[in-house]
């Protein structure tokens, strides 16, 4: 029968002269099979050109080998980098990544409600959005581990940066350069109302000013949906709302800074001679535009989330609920900021 194509595991079992269950255990390297029997089954499988089904092999190990990665946005740089890092680790561990795009809170709730009836997964990684207790309980019914990437939660393991610390690095840099009239363009996601309850980056802005003896001026702050064009409009509003131009602008992300930069240039304001500008992320375009920023390695955060998945699936205590990893950040000074 050499060089024939096997039609089923049963044919391998018959060819090796063993039971179907023994053939299955031998091919999946399970317990209860002698070395001699395992060698005989492997030789039979080789003769018959039999390939073990990945799903069958994983089921035999009590796992599906699938991890659902759920993102609210697929077009943004941040989410692409995060998924790339997760995939790198899962792929190396022979786990399949199943990417799901969900939009607003209603879409996410419907997705999480349908997931148990769709394809079995071993873990769910939620990227930068919360999972409420009802949804968490539903996922736990199917035995899925939950990991958060790009956001912090006390309910399940997470990896993220400290948003407050990122904001303080940016603000302390501007204040050290002598800036006192500092504007802020904050970012929020309309699909995730109320999360987080208070932005750590906004809190850092306000506390840094107050510690310097400056009360935050509402005319110098705007909260917009994430996106450069929204930030460009916000910068317009700030410049039009005050007679005294701010000497610096702190934005919640580099992409918001890109929009602010467009408005400043169109208004004839030079960066940094007339006004300094700083963001957060270290987006690839930040270096091209010489933007000072607080850098985070988003891809590495994704990899860290992937490693949390592996530890959770292995039952290791380091991936229990409420534990997390705070990713490192650093100030990267470029030519968009200078002393007053």
C-alpha positions as CSV (number, residue, x, y, z in Angstrom):
1,X,0.0,0.0,0.0
2,X,3.0,2.3,-0.2
3,X,2.4,5.7,-1.8
4,X,-1.4,5.3,-1.5
5,X,-3.4,8.2,0.0
6,X,-5.1,7.3,3.2
7,X,-8.8,8.1,3.4
8,X,-9.1,8.1,7.1
9,X,-7.5,7.5,10.5
10,X,-9.3,4.1,10.5
11,X,-7.3,3.0,7.5
12,X,-4.0,3.9,9.3
13,X,-5.3,1.8,12.3
14,X,-6.1,-1.2,10.2
15,X,-2.7,-1.0,8.4
16,X,-0.8,-0.8,11.7
17,X,-3.0,-3.6,13.3
18,X,-4.1,-1.4,16.2
19,X,-7.4,0.0,17.4
20,X,-8.6,3.4,16.2
21,X,-8.1,5.0,19.7
22,X,-4.5,3.6,19.9
23,X,-3.7,5.1,16.4
24,X,-5.2,8.4,17.5
25,X,-3.1,8.5,20.7
26,X,0.0,7.5,18.9
27,X,-0.3,10.2,16.2
28,X,-1.0,12.8,18.9
29,X,1.8,11.7,21.1
30,X,-0.6,11.0,23.9
31,X,-0.1,8.8,27.0
32,X,-0.7,5.1,27.1
33,X,1.1,4.0,23.9
34,X,4.4,2.1,23.9
35,X,7.3,3.3,21.9
36,X,7.1,0.2,19.7
37,X,3.4,0.7,18.9
38,X,3.9,4.4,18.3
39,X,6.7,3.7,15.8
40,X,4.5,1.1,14.0
41,X,1.6,3.6,13.7
42,X,3.9,6.4,12.5
43,X,5.3,4.1,9.9
44,X,1.8,3.2,8.8
45,X,0.9,6.8,8.5
46,X,4.0,7.5,6.5
47,X,3.3,4.6,4.1
48,X,-0.2,5.8,3.5
49,X,0.8,9.5,3.2
50,X,-1.6,10.3,6.1
51,X,-1.6,13.8,7.4
52,X,-3.0,14.4,10.9
53,X,-5.9,16.9,10.8
54,X,-4.8,20.0,12.8
55,X,-8.3,20.3,14.4
56,X,-8.3,16.6,15.3
57,X,-4.9,16.9,16.8
58,X,-5.8,19.9,18.9
59,X,-9.1,18.3,20.0
60,X,-7.1,15.3,21.2
61,X,-5.1,17.7,23.4
62,X,-8.2,19.3,24.7
63,X,-7.7,22.6,22.8
64,X,-8.9,24.1,19.5
65,X,-5.7,26.0,18.9
66,X,-7.6,29.1,18.1
67,X,-7.4,32.6,19.6
68,X,-10.0,35.3,18.8
69,X,-8.5,38.8,18.5
70,X,-11.3,41.4,18.6
71,X,-10.6,45.0,17.5
72,X,-12.9,48.0,17.3
73,X,-10.9,49.5,14.4
74,X,-8.8,47.8,11.7
75,X,-7.8,50.8,9.7
76,X,-5.7,52.6,12.4
77,X,-2.0,52.2,12.8
78,X,-2.2,51.4,16.5
79,X,-4.5,48.3,16.0
80,X,-2.5,47.0,13.1
81,X,0.7,47.1,15.1
82,X,-1.0,45.4,18.1
83,X,-2.4,42.6,16.0
84,X,1.0,42.1,14.3
85,X,2.7,41.6,17.6
86,X,0.0,39.2,18.8
87,X,0.1,37.1,15.6
88,X,3.9,36.8,15.8
89,X,3.8,35.1,19.2
90,X,0.7,32.9,18.5
91,X,2.0,31.7,15.1
92,X,5.3,30.6,16.7
93,X,3.2,28.6,19.2
94,X,1.2,27.0,16.4
95,X,-2.0,28.8,17.4
96,X,-4.4,30.2,14.8
97,X,-5.4,33.9,15.1
98,X,-9.0,34.6,14.2
99,X,-9.4,38.4,13.7
100,X,-12.8,39.9,14.4
101,X,-13.7,43.5,13.7
102,X,-16.5,44.9,15.9
103,X,-17.7,48.5,15.9
104,X,-19.8,50.2,18.5
105,X,-20.9,48.8,21.9
106,X,-24.0,47.2,20.4
107,X,-21.9,45.4,17.7
108,X,-19.5,44.1,20.4
109,X,-22.3,42.9,22.6
110,X,-23.9,41.0,19.7
111,X,-20.5,39.5,18.7
112,X,-19.7,38.3,22.1
113,X,-23.2,36.8,22.5
114,X,-22.8,34.9,19.2
115,X,-19.3,33.7,19.7
116,X,-20.1,30.7,21.9
117,X,-22.4,29.3,19.2
118,X,-19.9,30.0,16.4
119,X,-16.4,28.5,16.4
120,X,-14.8,27.3,19.6
121,X,-11.8,29.4,20.7
122,X,-9.4,28.9,23.6
123,X,-8.9,32.6,24.3
124,X,-10.2,36.0,23.4
125,X,-7.9,39.0,23.2
126,X,-9.8,42.3,23.3
127,X,-7.8,45.2,21.9
128,X,-8.5,48.6,23.6
129,X,-12.0,48.2,24.6
130,X,-13.7,47.0,27.8
131,X,-15.6,43.7,28.4
132,X,-18.4,44.0,31.0
133,X,-19.1,41.4,33.6
134,X,-22.1,39.9,31.7
135,X,-19.9,39.4,28.6
136,X,-17.1,38.0,30.6
137,X,-19.4,35.5,32.3
138,X,-20.7,34.4,28.9
139,X,-17.1,33.8,27.6
140,X,-16.2,31.9,30.6
141,X,-19.1,29.5,29.9
142,X,-17.1,28.2,26.9
143,X,-13.9,28.2,28.9
144,X,-12.3,31.0,27.0
145,X,-9.4,32.9,28.6
146,X,-9.7,36.7,28.3
147,X,-6.7,39.0,27.8
148,X,-6.8,42.7,27.3
149,X,-4.3,44.5,25.1
150,X,-3.9,48.3,25.0
151,X,-6.2,48.8,28.0
152,X,-6.2,48.1,31.7
153,X,-8.9,46.1,33.5
154,X,-9.1,44.7,37.0
155,X,-11.2,41.7,35.7
156,X,-8.6,40.0,33.5
157,X,-4.9,40.0,32.6
158,X,-3.8,43.0,30.6
159,X,-0.9,44.8,28.9
160,X,-0.9,48.5,28.3
161,X,1.1,51.7,29.0
162,X,0.5,54.0,31.9
163,X,-1.4,56.8,30.2
164,X,-0.9,59.2,33.1
165,X,2.8,58.6,33.1
166,X,2.9,59.2,29.3
167,X,1.0,62.5,29.7
168,X,3.3,63.6,32.5
169,X,6.4,62.9,30.4
170,X,5.0,65.1,27.7
171,X,3.8,67.9,30.0
172,X,7.0,67.9,32.2
173,X,9.0,68.2,29.0
174,X,7.0,71.3,27.9
175,X,7.1,72.8,31.4
176,X,10.9,72.3,31.6
177,X,11.3,74.3,28.4
178,X,9.5,77.2,30.1
179,X,6.1,76.8,28.5
180,X,3.2,77.9,30.7
181,X,0.4,78.6,28.3
182,X,-0.1,75.0,27.0
183,X,-3.1,73.9,24.9
184,X,-4.3,70.3,24.8
185,X,-6.2,68.3,22.2
186,X,-7.5,65.1,23.7
187,X,-8.8,62.1,21.9
188,X,-11.8,60.0,22.6
189,X,-13.6,57.0,20.9
190,X,-17.3,57.7,20.3
191,X,-17.8,53.9,20.1
192,X,-16.6,53.5,23.7
193,X,-18.5,56.1,25.7
194,X,-17.4,56.4,29.3
195,X,-14.2,54.3,28.9
196,X,-12.0,55.1,30.4
197,X,-14.0,57.2,32.9
198,X,-11.2,59.7,33.2
199,X,-8.3,59.8,30.7
200,X,-5.0,59.5,32.4
201,X,-3.5,61.8,29.7
202,X,-6.0,64.5,30.5
203,X,-5.4,64.1,34.3
204,X,-1.7,64.4,33.7
205,X,-2.2,67.6,31.8
206,X,-4.3,69.2,34.5
207,X,-2.2,68.1,37.4
208,X,1.1,69.1,35.8
209,X,-0.3,72.6,35.3
210,X,-1.7,72.9,38.8
211,X,1.5,71.7,40.4
212,X,3.2,74.6,38.5
213,X,0.6,77.0,39.9
214,X,-1.4,77.3,36.7
215,X,-5.2,76.7,36.6
216,X,-6.1,74.9,33.3
217,X,-7.9,77.2,30.9
218,X,-10.9,75.5,29.2
219,X,-10.5,77.7,26.1
220,X,-7.2,76.0,25.5
221,X,-8.5,72.4,25.5
222,X,-10.6,70.4,23.1
223,X,-11.8,66.8,23.1
224,X,-12.3,65.2,19.7
225,X,-12.8,61.8,18.1
226,X,-9.5,60.2,17.2
227,X,-8.3,61.4,13.8
228,X,-6.0,64.1,12.3
229,X,-8.8,66.1,10.6
230,X,-10.7,66.4,13.9
231,X,-7.5,67.6,15.6
232,X,-7.0,70.1,12.8
233,X,-10.4,71.6,13.4
234,X,-9.8,71.6,17.1
235,X,-6.6,73.6,16.6
236,X,-8.5,76.1,14.6
237,X,-11.0,76.5,17.4
238,X,-8.3,77.0,20.0
239,X,-6.6,79.6,18.0
240,X,-9.9,81.4,17.3
241,X,-11.1,81.3,20.9
242,X,-8.2,83.2,22.5
243,X,-6.4,86.5,21.8
244,X,-3.2,85.1,23.3
245,X,-1.8,82.2,21.3
246,X,-0.5,79.3,23.3
247,X,3.2,78.6,23.3
248,X,2.8,74.9,23.1
249,X,0.3,72.2,22.3
250,X,0.1,68.7,23.9
251,X,-1.9,66.2,21.9
252,X,-3.1,62.7,23.1
253,X,-1.5,61.0,20.1
254,X,0.9,61.7,17.2
255,X,-2.0,61.4,14.7
256,X,-3.8,64.2,16.5
257,X,-0.5,66.2,16.4
258,X,-0.4,65.7,12.6
259,X,-3.7,67.5,12.3
260,X,-2.7,70.3,14.6
261,X,0.5,70.8,12.6
262,X,-1.5,71.3,9.4
263,X,-3.6,74.0,11.0
264,X,-0.5,75.7,12.5
265,X,1.2,75.8,9.2
266,X,-1.8,77.1,7.4
267,X,-2.0,79.9,10.0
268,X,1.6,80.8,9.3
269,X,2.8,79.7,12.7
270,X,6.2,78.1,12.8
271,X,6.9,75.0,14.8
272,X,8.7,75.2,17.1
273,X,9.7,78.9,16.7
274,X,6.2,80.2,17.4
275,X,4.6,77.2,19.1
276,X,5.9,73.8,20.3
277,X,4.1,70.6,19.6
278,X,4.3,67.2,21.3
279,X,2.4,63.9,20.9
280,X,2.3,60.3,22.2
281,X,3.0,57.0,20.3
282,X,6.1,57.5,18.1
283,X,4.0,56.8,15.0
284,X,6.3,56.1,11.9
285,X,5.4,59.6,10.5
286,X,6.5,61.3,13.7
287,X,10.2,60.8,12.8
288,X,9.5,62.0,9.3
289,X,7.9,65.2,10.6
290,X,10.4,65.6,13.4
291,X,7.7,65.5,16.0
292,X,8.7,65.2,19.7
293,X,6.7,62.4,21.2
294,X,6.4,59.9,24.0
295,X,7.2,56.6,22.4
296,X,5.6,53.3,23.0
297,X,6.3,50.0,21.2
298,X,2.8,48.9,20.2
299,X,3.9,45.7,18.4
300,X,5.8,44.6,21.5
301,X,2.7,45.2,23.6
302,X,0.9,42.9,21.2
303,X,3.7,40.3,21.6
304,X,3.3,40.6,25.4
305,X,-0.4,40.1,25.1
306,X,0.3,36.9,23.1
307,X,2.6,35.7,25.8
308,X,-0.1,36.3,28.4
309,X,-2.4,34.1,26.2
310,X,0.2,31.3,26.2
311,X,0.6,31.5,30.0
312,X,-3.1,31.6,30.5
313,X,-3.6,28.5,28.4
314,X,-0.8,26.8,30.3
315,X,-2.6,27.5,33.6
316,X,0.3,29.6,34.9
317,X,-0.5,31.8,37.9
318,X,1.2,34.9,36.2
319,X,-1.8,35.2,33.9
320,X,-4.6,35.4,36.6
321,X,-7.3,38.0,36.6
322,X,-6.3,41.4,37.8
323,X,-2.6,41.1,36.9
324,X,-1.1,43.1,34.1
325,X,2.1,44.4,32.5
326,X,2.8,48.0,32.1
327,X,4.8,48.5,28.9
328,X,7.8,50.9,28.9
329,X,7.6,54.4,27.4
330,X,10.2,57.1,26.8
331,X,10.4,60.7,25.7
332,X,11.8,61.1,22.2
333,X,12.9,64.7,21.7
334,X,12.9,66.1,18.1
335,X,12.7,69.5,16.6
336,X,9.0,70.3,17.2
337,X,9.7,71.6,20.7
338,X,12.1,74.2,22.0
339,X,12.5,76.6,24.9
340,X,10.3,79.7,25.1
